[in-house]
C-alpha cells in the first residue's frame, strides 16, 4: 500500500479537524473512516509455503511450514540435530524476513520407498514394535503407539524441542503431530485402530509444557483439545465432503477410530474465538478449480471454518495478476483478521487535553490471536512523537463486533497529528496493515490533524 495516498474522504477529515486556533467549543468531534478493499499482507494469516522450498512464489506470504521427522531430529539417542533441521528449513532467512513458523513433529510419513521415520536406535529399543506397511497411502512404518519406551522417548524429544523453541516467538503455531500417518491422527484401515484416549493424551501433554507461547492445534476436536483451549487444523481444506465432516465434528462431536472412540470427538464450535484454525488445501482438487468451478463453495467452507491461514498446500503459486488473481484476492480479503478503526470521537478535558475514543472493528472471520499492542501516536510540528498504548486486547475484537477504547492526550502547544497502529512486541514498531482508506506512513494510520488553541 503506498504511503500518503489522499482519498476524497480524507479531504473531509482534514477540513473538519485541521482548524487554526480551535477553542473548546469546537469539540466534541466525531469522524468516520472509510474501509479499504486492499488485499493486506499481514502476520499470521494468508498463504503458507514450505519452509524448505527455495522456489520464488507468485503470491506474498508471512507464514512458513516446517515438519520434522523423528529420524532426522534424533539420529542418536539424546542427540538432537537442530542445525540440519534449521538449515534445511532456512530459519535464518525467514527470521530476517520477519516470517513465522508452523511446526509439526512426525513419526510416520508415508512415501514411495520402504523406510522408517523413527530413529534406528528407537526401533531397536522397542524391539521393532510396530507394522511395516505398503498401502494406498504409500510405504512406511507405523510404530506401536502403546509401547512405553516409545512414549517416554517421545516425551523427551518434545521436551528438547521446547527447550529450543518454547520461548521463541518465531514459532507461531505447533500442529500436533506425532500420531498417525503424516501426524494426522489416523491410520490406514489395514493397520487397525488408533490408541485409546489415555494413551493418546500421553502424546499431547508434553507439548503443553514445551510450547507455552505458541498456539497448539489438533487435527480433530478431542476432549483434551477442548480442555486446554487448542486450535484446530484441516488438511483437506476446500474439499467439500471431508471438510463438512470435519465441521460436523467441531459443531456436534463424533466418533473416532479407537477402542474407546464412541463420542471421543467433542463439540468445539467456539474454539476459533480463542485459538486459531488453519490447514492446507486438499490434494484431490486443483488450485485453479477451487478458484473457478468451486469458488463460492471454497469461500463458504473457509468462512464456516473461521480459517486464519491456508497451507502449506496453498494458493501461493497462483500466477500473480493472472486469471485467478481476483478470486484469490477475494479469499485473502476474507480469511483471518481484518482490523481497522471505524470512528474517532474527540472531546476536550477539563485540564485542556483531549480524550480520544477509537472504535475498532474486525471485517475478517477470525481474531488476531497474539498479544500485540494497539497504540495511538501523537506527532507534532517540531518532530516530537509520543506513543500511547491502548487498553485493548486484539483477540477481543471478534468479527463483526466493534470495540471502543479511549486515551487522554496532554495539552499541545503546536499543530499535531493523531495516528493509530498495532505494534509488534518484538520490535516496538507497527507491523499490521489496517483495512482503512486513509493516509498511512510505516503502518501508522492518520486519524486527525489538529491545531492547538
C-alpha positions as CSV (number, residue, x, y, z in Angstrom):
1,X,0.0,0.0,0.0
2,X,1.5,3.3,-1.0
3,X,2.2,5.9,1.8
4,X,0.2,9.1,2.0
5,X,-2.4,8.5,-0.6
6,X,-5.2,11.0,-0.3
7,X,-8.7,9.7,-0.9
8,X,-11.7,12.1,-1.1
9,X,-12.8,11.1,2.4
10,X,-9.5,12.4,3.9
11,X,-10.2,15.9,2.5
12,X,-13.4,15.9,4.6
13,X,-11.4,14.8,7.7
14,X,-8.8,17.5,7.3
15,X,-11.5,20.1,6.8
16,X,-13.2,19.0,10.0
17,X,-10.2,18.8,12.2
18,X,-7.3,21.0,10.9
19,X,-8.7,24.2,12.4
20,X,-6.5,27.1,13.4
21,X,-6.8,28.4,17.0
22,X,-9.6,25.9,17.8
23,X,-11.3,26.6,21.1
24,X,-13.1,24.3,23.4
25,X,-16.4,25.0,21.8
26,X,-15.2,23.2,18.7
27,X,-15.4,19.8,20.5
28,X,-16.7,17.2,20.7
29,X,-16.0,16.0,17.2
30,X,-16.7,12.6,15.7
31,X,-15.2,11.3,12.4
32,X,-15.9,8.2,10.4
33,X,-13.1,6.5,8.3
34,X,-13.8,4.5,5.1
35,X,-12.8,0.9,4.9
36,X,-10.2,-0.2,2.4
37,X,-10.7,-3.0,-0.1
38,X,-7.0,-3.6,-0.5
39,X,-5.6,-7.1,-0.1
40,X,-3.5,-6.9,3.1
41,X,-0.3,-9.0,3.7
42,X,-0.3,-9.4,7.4
43,X,1.3,-11.6,10.1
44,X,-0.2,-15.0,11.0
45,X,-2.6,-15.1,8.1
46,X,-2.9,-15.7,4.3
47,X,-1.0,-18.2,2.3
48,X,1.7,-20.5,3.8
49,X,4.7,-22.0,2.0
50,X,7.0,-24.9,2.7
51,X,10.0,-23.5,4.7
52,X,12.4,-25.6,2.7
53,X,11.0,-24.7,-0.8
54,X,13.6,-22.5,-2.5
55,X,11.4,-21.5,-5.4
56,X,10.1,-18.0,-5.8
57,X,6.4,-17.8,-5.1
58,X,3.9,-15.8,-7.0
59,X,1.9,-14.7,-4.0
60,X,3.1,-13.0,-0.8
61,X,3.1,-14.9,2.5
62,X,4.1,-14.3,6.1
63,X,4.0,-18.0,7.4
64,X,6.2,-20.9,6.5
65,X,5.6,-24.6,7.4
66,X,8.3,-27.0,8.6
67,X,7.8,-30.6,9.5
68,X,10.3,-32.7,11.3
69,X,10.6,-36.4,11.3
70,X,11.9,-38.1,14.4
71,X,14.5,-40.0,12.4
72,X,16.2,-36.8,11.2
73,X,15.8,-35.0,14.5
74,X,17.3,-37.5,16.9
75,X,19.7,-39.8,14.9
76,X,21.3,-40.9,18.1
77,X,19.5,-41.2,21.5
78,X,19.7,-37.8,23.2
79,X,21.5,-36.1,20.3
80,X,19.2,-33.6,18.6
81,X,20.2,-32.3,15.2
82,X,18.7,-28.7,15.3
83,X,21.4,-27.5,12.9
84,X,20.4,-29.7,10.0
85,X,16.7,-29.0,10.6
86,X,17.1,-25.2,10.7
87,X,19.4,-25.2,7.7
88,X,17.1,-27.3,5.6
89,X,14.2,-25.1,6.5
90,X,16.1,-21.8,6.2
91,X,15.3,-20.4,9.6
92,X,18.0,-17.7,9.3
93,X,16.3,-16.4,6.1
94,X,12.8,-16.5,7.5
95,X,13.8,-14.8,10.7
96,X,15.4,-12.0,8.8
97,X,12.3,-11.6,6.6
98,X,10.0,-11.4,9.7
99,X,8.1,-14.6,8.9
100,X,6.7,-17.0,11.4
101,X,6.8,-20.8,11.5
102,X,4.1,-23.6,11.7
103,X,5.9,-26.6,13.1
104,X,4.8,-30.3,13.0
105,X,6.7,-33.3,14.5
106,X,6.1,-36.5,12.6
107,X,7.0,-40.2,13.2
108,X,5.2,-41.8,10.2
109,X,5.4,-40.2,6.8
110,X,4.2,-42.5,4.0
111,X,6.5,-42.5,1.0
112,X,7.4,-44.2,-2.2
113,X,10.1,-46.3,-0.7
114,X,10.5,-48.7,2.2
115,X,11.6,-46.7,5.2
116,X,11.1,-45.7,8.8
117,X,10.6,-42.2,10.3
118,X,11.5,-43.2,13.8
119,X,15.3,-43.4,14.6
120,X,17.0,-46.8,14.2
121,X,18.1,-46.7,17.8
122,X,14.5,-46.3,18.9
123,X,13.3,-49.1,16.6
124,X,15.9,-51.4,18.2
125,X,15.0,-50.2,21.7
126,X,11.3,-51.0,21.2
127,X,12.2,-54.4,19.7
128,X,10.8,-53.3,16.3
129,X,7.4,-52.9,17.9
130,X,5.2,-51.8,15.0
131,X,4.0,-52.5,11.5
132,X,5.8,-52.1,8.2
133,X,3.2,-51.2,5.6
134,X,2.6,-50.8,1.9
135,X,-0.9,-49.3,1.3
136,X,-2.6,-46.8,-1.0
137,X,-1.1,-44.1,1.2
138,X,2.4,-45.3,0.4
139,X,5.2,-47.2,2.2
140,X,6.4,-46.8,5.7
141,X,6.5,-48.0,9.3
142,X,3.7,-47.4,11.9
143,X,5.1,-47.8,15.4
144,X,3.0,-49.3,18.2
145,X,1.9,-46.1,20.0
146,X,1.2,-48.0,23.2
147,X,4.8,-49.0,23.6
148,X,6.1,-47.4,26.9
149,X,9.6,-47.0,25.6
150,X,8.2,-45.0,22.6
151,X,6.0,-42.9,24.8
152,X,8.9,-42.0,27.1
153,X,11.3,-41.2,24.2
154,X,8.6,-39.1,22.6
155,X,8.2,-37.0,25.7
156,X,11.9,-36.4,25.8
157,X,12.0,-35.4,22.2
158,X,9.2,-32.9,22.6
159,X,10.9,-31.5,25.7
160,X,14.0,-31.0,23.6
161,X,12.0,-29.1,21.0
162,X,10.6,-27.0,23.8
163,X,14.0,-26.1,25.2
164,X,15.0,-24.8,21.8
165,X,11.8,-23.1,20.6
166,X,9.4,-22.9,23.6
167,X,10.3,-19.2,24.3
168,X,10.8,-18.3,20.7
169,X,8.0,-16.3,19.2
170,X,9.4,-17.2,15.7
171,X,7.4,-20.5,16.2
172,X,3.8,-19.3,16.0
173,X,1.8,-22.5,15.7
174,X,2.5,-26.1,16.5
175,X,0.4,-28.7,14.8
176,X,0.1,-32.0,16.8
177,X,1.7,-34.0,15.1
178,X,3.3,-37.2,16.4
179,X,0.5,-39.8,16.0
180,X,-0.7,-41.4,12.7
181,X,0.3,-41.0,9.1
182,X,1.7,-37.6,8.4
183,X,1.0,-36.8,12.1
184,X,-2.8,-36.5,11.2
185,X,-4.0,-38.9,14.0
186,X,-5.4,-41.6,11.7
187,X,-4.3,-44.9,10.3
188,X,-5.0,-46.8,7.1
189,X,-7.8,-49.3,7.8
190,X,-5.3,-52.2,7.2
191,X,-3.3,-51.1,10.2
192,X,-6.2,-51.2,12.7
193,X,-7.3,-48.6,15.3
194,X,-5.6,-45.6,16.9
195,X,-4.8,-46.0,20.6
196,X,-7.3,-45.2,23.3
197,X,-7.7,-41.8,24.9
198,X,-5.5,-42.4,27.9
199,X,-2.6,-43.3,25.6
200,X,-3.2,-40.6,23.1
201,X,-3.1,-38.0,25.8
202,X,0.4,-39.1,26.8
203,X,1.5,-37.8,23.4
204,X,-0.3,-34.4,23.9
205,X,0.8,-33.4,27.4
206,X,4.5,-32.9,26.6
207,X,3.6,-30.3,24.0
208,X,1.7,-28.2,26.6
209,X,4.8,-27.9,28.8
210,X,7.1,-27.5,25.9
211,X,5.4,-24.6,24.0
212,X,3.9,-22.1,26.4
213,X,3.9,-19.2,23.8
214,X,2.9,-21.0,20.6
215,X,-0.7,-22.0,19.7
216,X,-1.2,-25.7,19.7
217,X,-3.6,-27.2,17.1
218,X,-5.1,-30.6,16.7
219,X,-6.5,-32.3,13.6
220,X,-9.7,-33.3,15.4
221,X,-11.6,-31.9,18.3
222,X,-10.6,-34.3,21.0
223,X,-11.7,-33.7,24.6
224,X,-8.1,-32.7,25.6
225,X,-8.1,-30.1,22.8
226,X,-11.3,-28.5,24.3
227,X,-9.9,-28.8,27.9
228,X,-6.7,-26.9,27.0
229,X,-8.2,-24.5,24.5
230,X,-6.3,-25.7,21.4
231,X,-6.9,-24.6,17.9
232,X,-7.7,-26.9,15.1
233,X,-6.4,-27.7,11.6
234,X,-7.9,-29.2,8.5
235,X,-5.6,-30.8,5.9
236,X,-8.4,-31.2,3.3
237,X,-9.5,-27.6,3.1
238,X,-11.5,-26.9,0.0
239,X,-12.7,-30.5,-0.4
240,X,-16.4,-30.4,0.4
241,X,-17.3,-33.8,1.9
242,X,-14.2,-34.1,4.2
243,X,-14.4,-30.5,5.3
244,X,-18.2,-30.8,6.1
245,X,-17.4,-33.9,8.1
246,X,-14.7,-32.0,10.0
247,X,-17.0,-29.1,10.6
248,X,-19.7,-31.5,11.9
249,X,-17.2,-32.9,14.4
250,X,-16.5,-29.3,15.6
251,X,-20.1,-28.4,15.8
252,X,-21.5,-31.6,17.3
253,X,-18.7,-34.0,18.2
254,X,-18.4,-37.6,16.8
255,X,-16.8,-40.9,16.9
256,X,-13.1,-41.9,16.4
257,X,-11.3,-45.0,15.2
258,X,-10.0,-46.2,18.6
259,X,-11.1,-48.8,21.1
260,X,-13.0,-46.2,23.1
261,X,-13.8,-44.0,20.2
262,X,-17.6,-43.6,20.6
263,X,-18.1,-39.9,21.4
264,X,-14.3,-39.3,21.5
265,X,-14.7,-36.1,19.5
266,X,-16.4,-33.3,21.4
267,X,-18.1,-30.1,20.2
268,X,-15.8,-27.1,19.9
269,X,-18.0,-24.6,17.9
270,X,-16.5,-21.5,19.6
271,X,-12.9,-22.7,19.7
272,X,-11.9,-20.2,16.9
273,X,-12.7,-17.3,19.2
274,X,-9.7,-18.0,21.4
275,X,-7.4,-20.2,19.2
276,X,-6.7,-20.3,15.5
277,X,-7.9,-22.5,12.8
278,X,-5.8,-23.3,9.7
279,X,-4.8,-26.1,7.4
280,X,-3.8,-26.9,3.9
281,X,-5.7,-27.4,0.7
282,X,-6.8,-30.8,-0.4
283,X,-4.7,-32.5,-3.0
284,X,-7.7,-34.0,-4.7
285,X,-8.8,-30.7,-6.3
286,X,-6.6,-28.4,-8.4
287,X,-5.9,-24.9,-7.0
288,X,-7.4,-23.3,-10.1
289,X,-10.6,-25.3,-9.9
290,X,-11.1,-24.2,-6.3
291,X,-10.9,-20.6,-7.5
292,X,-13.0,-21.1,-10.6
293,X,-15.5,-24.0,-10.6
294,X,-15.8,-24.2,-6.8
295,X,-15.2,-20.6,-5.9
296,X,-18.4,-20.0,-3.9
297,X,-18.1,-23.3,-2.2
298,X,-14.4,-22.6,-1.3
299,X,-15.2,-19.3,0.2
300,X,-18.2,-20.7,2.2
301,X,-16.0,-23.5,3.7
302,X,-13.4,-21.1,4.8
303,X,-16.0,-18.8,6.4
304,X,-17.6,-21.7,8.2
305,X,-14.2,-22.8,9.4
306,X,-13.1,-19.3,10.5
307,X,-9.8,-20.0,8.8
308,X,-6.8,-17.9,9.6
309,X,-4.3,-19.4,7.1
310,X,-4.0,-21.8,4.2
311,X,-1.0,-24.1,3.9
312,X,1.5,-25.4,3.4
313,X,-0.5,-26.6,0.4
314,X,-1.9,-23.2,-0.5
315,X,-2.5,-20.7,-3.3
316,X,1.0,-19.3,-3.1
317,X,1.8,-20.2,-6.7
318,X,-1.3,-18.9,-8.4
319,X,0.1,-16.6,-11.2
320,X,0.2,-13.1,-9.9
321,X,-2.2,-10.8,-11.8
322,X,-3.4,-13.7,-13.8
323,X,-6.8,-15.1,-14.5
324,X,-7.4,-16.3,-10.9
325,X,-6.0,-13.3,-9.1
326,X,-9.3,-11.6,-8.5
327,X,-10.8,-14.8,-7.0
328,X,-7.8,-15.3,-4.8
329,X,-7.9,-11.7,-3.7
330,X,-11.5,-12.2,-2.5
331,X,-10.4,-15.2,-0.4
332,X,-7.5,-13.3,1.0
333,X,-9.8,-10.4,1.9
334,X,-12.0,-12.9,3.7
335,X,-9.8,-15.2,5.8
336,X,-8.1,-14.3,9.1
337,X,-8.5,-10.9,10.7
338,X,-9.1,-7.6,9.0
339,X,-8.8,-4.8,11.6
340,X,-9.5,-1.1,11.3
341,X,-10.6,2.0,13.2
342,X,-14.0,2.9,12.0
343,X,-14.5,6.1,14.1
344,X,-12.8,8.5,16.4
345,X,-14.5,10.8,18.9
346,X,-12.5,13.7,20.3
347,X,-13.5,15.9,23.2
348,X,-11.7,18.3,25.4
349,X,-10.9,17.5,29.0
350,X,-11.2,19.9,32.0
351,X,-7.4,20.2,32.0
352,X,-7.1,21.3,28.4
353,X,-6.1,17.9,26.9
354,X,-8.1,15.7,24.6
355,X,-10.0,12.5,25.3
356,X,-9.7,10.4,22.1
357,X,-12.0,7.4,21.8
358,X,-11.3,5.0,18.9
359,X,-13.8,2.4,17.7
360,X,-12.2,-0.7,16.2
361,X,-13.9,-3.4,14.1
362,X,-12.8,-6.7,12.5
363,X,-14.0,-7.3,9.0
364,X,-12.4,-10.7,8.8
365,X,-13.6,-14.1,10.0
366,X,-11.1,-14.7,12.9
367,X,-9.5,-12.7,15.6
368,X,-5.9,-11.5,15.9
369,X,-4.8,-14.0,18.5
370,X,-1.4,-12.7,19.7
371,X,-0.8,-10.1,22.4
372,X,0.4,-7.3,20.1
373,X,-0.2,-3.7,21.3
374,X,-2.7,-1.3,19.7
375,X,-1.4,2.2,20.1
376,X,-2.2,5.9,19.5
377,X,0.7,8.1,18.3
378,X,0.9,11.9,18.6
379,X,3.3,13.7,16.4
380,X,3.8,17.5,16.4
381,X,5.2,20.1,14.1
382,X,8.5,20.0,15.9
383,X,9.1,16.4,15.2
384,X,8.2,15.1,18.7
385,X,6.5,11.7,18.9
386,X,4.5,10.2,21.8
387,X,3.2,6.7,21.6
388,X,0.3,5.8,23.9
389,X,-0.6,2.1,24.4
390,X,-4.3,1.4,24.2
391,X,-6.0,-0.7,26.8
392,X,-7.3,-3.1,24.2
393,X,-6.8,-6.8,23.5
394,X,-6.9,-7.6,19.8
395,X,-8.3,-11.0,20.4
396,X,-11.4,-9.4,21.9
397,X,-12.3,-7.7,18.5
398,X,-14.4,-10.6,17.1
399,X,-15.6,-10.5,13.5
400,X,-18.5,-8.1,13.0
401,X,-18.2,-6.6,16.5
402,X,-16.9,-3.2,17.4
403,X,-14.8,-2.4,20.5
404,X,-14.1,1.1,21.8
405,X,-11.1,2.3,23.7
406,X,-10.0,5.7,25.0
407,X,-6.8,7.6,25.7
408,X,-6.1,11.0,27.0
409,X,-3.6,13.3,25.2
410,X,-1.9,16.0,27.2
411,X,-2.3,19.7,26.0
412,X,-0.3,20.5,23.0
413,X,1.4,23.8,22.1
414,X,1.5,23.5,18.3
415,X,-0.1,21.7,15.4
416,X,-0.1,17.9,15.7
417,X,-1.4,14.7,14.2
418,X,-3.0,11.5,15.6
419,X,-2.2,8.1,14.3
420,X,-3.3,4.5,15.0
421,X,-1.2,1.4,14.7
422,X,-0.6,-2.1,16.1
423,X,2.9,-2.7,17.5
424,X,4.9,-5.9,17.2
425,X,6.2,-6.5,20.7
426,X,9.5,-7.9,19.3
427,X,10.3,-4.6,17.6
428,X,8.1,-2.0,19.2
429,X,7.1,-0.8,15.7
430,X,3.8,-1.1,13.9
431,X,3.6,-4.3,11.8
432,X,-0.1,-4.8,10.9
433,X,-1.8,-3.3,7.9
434,X,-5.2,-1.9,8.8
435,X,-8.1,-2.0,6.4
436,X,-8.5,1.7,6.4
437,X,-8.6,4.0,3.4
438,X,-6.7,6.9,5.0
439,X,-3.1,8.3,4.8
440,X,-0.6,6.0,6.3
441,X,3.2,6.0,6.9
442,X,5.1,3.0,8.1
443,X,1.8,1.3,9.1
444,X,0.8,4.2,11.2
445,X,-2.7,5.3,10.0
446,X,-3.5,9.0,10.3
447,X,-6.7,9.9,12.2
448,X,-6.7,13.6,12.6
449,X,-4.8,16.9,12.2
450,X,-5.3,19.4,15.0
451,X,-4.2,22.9,15.7
452,X,-3.5,23.8,19.4
453,X,-5.5,26.8,20.7
